Amino acid sequence: MKRLIGCLRMFFSEECGVTAIEYALLGGLIAVVIVSAVTGVGASVLTLFLNVADQVGAAVAT
């Protein structure tokens, strides 16, 4: 019984799993920020390229 209690104490005092979970959460948060930033910038870049394409098309047509 003492051996079981000792193993349980050692299991619950181990912090390697906690650190791995913290890194996974941090990585997930960074991924969400990157995706949202790229999505926001992507829409602006698309609008810019469409505007340039319209301007070039109008310049070539004249």
Sequence and secondary structure as in RCSB ss.txt:
>XXXX:A:sequence
MKRLIGCLRMFFSEECGVTAIEYALLGGLIAVVIVSAVTGVGASVLTLFLNVADQVGAAVAT
>XXXX:A:secstr
 HHHHHHHHHHHH  HHHHHHHHHHHHHHHHHHHHHHHHHHHHHHHHHHHHHHHHHHHHHH 
